[in-house]
Amino acid sequence: MTAKNIYRELQRLIDEACRVDSFHVAIEGAQALGMTGGRVEKNIFTLDYEFKASDESGASVVLQFHSYDQSKAFDVRPDMNKFDIVLTHPSGLSESHKNQYEG
């Protein structure tokens, strides 16, 4: 599968994940697409994932997921869940897609 096709499928999966308020849709989809990576331990206050894939042409795609607690003292708020994918072409040009949801 080309990096462009992976990117297009990830766009669909990210939008679906945001629609149903479940980051697992995109994470499990990235794994099913054969992307390498997984959970990234940045700190104890966030949940982060990063997946990468490339093709024979040299194009690459990166999926990043970041979830964090928006709450403050006396102000309970839902977690913010953000997705970012970037497709980089061999020429250096790139495309990106972002989406997010609270929950």
C-alpha positions as CSV (number, residue, x, y, z in Angstrom):
1,M,0.0,0.0,0.0
2,T,1.3,3.4,-0.9
3,A,1.9,6.1,1.7
4,K,-0.8,8.2,0.0
5,N,-3.3,5.4,0.4
6,I,-2.4,4.9,4.0
7,Y,-2.8,8.7,4.5
8,R,-6.3,8.7,2.9
9,E,-7.4,5.7,5.1
10,L,-6.0,7.4,8.2
11,Q,-8.0,10.5,7.4
12,R,-11.2,8.4,7.3
13,L,-10.3,6.6,10.5
14,I,-9.4,9.8,12.4
15,D,-12.7,11.4,11.4
16,E,-14.6,8.3,12.4
17,A,-12.7,8.2,15.8
18,C,-13.7,11.7,16.5
19,R,-17.3,11.1,15.4
20,V,-17.7,8.2,17.9
21,D,-15.4,9.6,20.6
22,S,-12.9,6.7,20.6
23,F,-9.2,7.0,19.8
24,H,-9.0,3.2,19.5
25,V,-10.6,3.4,16.0
26,A,-7.6,5.2,14.6
27,I,-5.0,3.4,16.7
28,E,-6.2,0.0,15.8
29,G,-6.6,1.1,12.2
30,A,-2.9,2.2,12.1
31,Q,-1.9,-1.2,13.4
32,A,-4.0,-3.0,10.8
33,L,-2.5,-0.9,8.0
34,G,0.9,-2.2,9.1
35,M,2.3,1.0,10.5
36,T,5.2,0.7,13.0
37,G,5.1,2.4,16.4
38,G,2.8,2.5,19.3
39,R,2.5,4.2,22.7
40,V,5.1,6.9,23.5
41,E,5.8,7.6,27.2
42,K,6.2,11.3,27.4
43,N,4.9,11.8,30.9
44,I,2.3,10.5,33.4
45,F,-0.2,13.2,32.6
46,T,-0.7,12.5,28.9
47,L,-1.5,9.6,26.6
48,D,0.5,9.6,23.4
49,Y,0.9,7.4,20.3
50,E,3.0,7.7,17.2
51,F,2.9,5.4,14.1
52,K,5.0,5.7,10.9
53,A,5.0,4.1,7.5
54,S,6.8,4.7,4.2
55,D,6.7,3.3,0.7
56,E,9.2,2.5,-2.1
57,S,8.9,6.0,-3.6
58,G,10.3,7.5,-0.4
59,A,6.9,9.0,0.7
60,S,6.2,8.7,4.4
61,V,3.2,9.1,6.7
62,V,3.2,9.8,10.4
63,L,0.2,9.6,12.7
64,Q,0.4,11.3,16.1
65,F,-2.2,11.1,18.9
66,H,-2.1,13.2,22.0
67,S,-4.6,13.1,24.9
68,Y,-4.6,15.2,28.0
69,D,-6.7,16.3,30.9
70,Q,-8.1,19.8,30.6
71,S,-9.3,19.9,34.2
72,K,-8.2,22.6,36.7
73,A,-8.9,23.1,40.3
74,F,-12.7,23.2,40.9
75,D,-13.2,22.9,37.1
76,V,-13.7,19.4,35.9
77,R,-13.5,19.1,32.1
78,P,-13.3,16.2,29.6
79,D,-10.0,15.1,28.2
80,M,-8.9,16.6,24.9
81,N,-7.9,14.1,22.2
82,K,-6.0,15.3,19.2
83,F,-4.9,13.5,16.0
84,D,-2.4,14.8,13.5
85,I,-1.2,13.0,10.3
86,V,1.4,14.2,7.9
87,L,2.1,12.8,4.5
88,T,5.6,13.8,3.2
89,H,6.3,13.3,-0.5
90,P,9.9,12.6,-1.8
91,S,10.0,16.1,-3.1
92,G,9.7,17.4,0.5
93,L,6.1,18.7,0.0
94,S,3.7,17.6,2.7
95,E,0.0,17.3,3.4
96,S,-1.6,17.2,6.8
97,H,-4.9,16.4,8.4
98,K,-5.9,17.2,12.0
99,N,-9.0,16.5,14.1
100,Q,-9.9,16.4,17.7
101,Y,-12.7,15.6,20.2
102,E,-13.4,16.0,23.9
103,G,-14.3,13.0,25.9
